[in-house]
Amino acid sequence: MGVDDKLDNAEDRAAGRVKEAAGAATDDERLREEGRVQQTESDIKDAGEQVKDAARKVGDAFDR
């Protein structure tokens, strides 16, 4: 996973936390849910990047 991808995902996760906290503070359930969704999407992107990295390593092992 590239550094840019990690930073983008970390930014999305942090923004999701802020939205969730703002929603909790203002009792806005829609905003809370948006924050949760944004965090989950970031986690899914991280997992996808990890799968791609693992596949590359497997491919590299067969190239040797």
LINHUTA-V430021 format. One record per residue. RES is the residue in three letters. PHI is phi in whole degrees, 0 to 359 (NA if undefined). Layout:
res->[RES:RES]
phi->[PHI:PHI]
//
This chain:
res->[MET:GLY:VAL:ASP:ASP:LYS:LEU:ASP:ASN:ALA:GLU:ASP:ARG:ALA:ALA:GLY:ARG:VAL:LYS:GLU:ALA:ALA:GLY:ALA:ALA:THR:ASP:ASP:GLU:ARG:LEU:ARG:GLU:GLU:GLY:ARG:VAL:GLN:GLN:THR:GLU:SER:ASP:ILE:LYS:ASP:ALA:GLY:GLU:GLN:VAL:LYS:ASP:ALA:ALA:ARG:LYS:VAL:GLY:ASP:ALA:PHE:ASP:ARG]
phi->[NA:284:299:299:297:297:294:299:293:295:297:298:297:295:297:296:296:296:298:297:294:296:296:293:292:257:59:255:295:298:293:300:294:301:296:297:297:298:294:295:300:296:296:294:297:301:297:299:295:294:296:298:298:295:296:297:297:296:298:295:294:283:285:283]
//
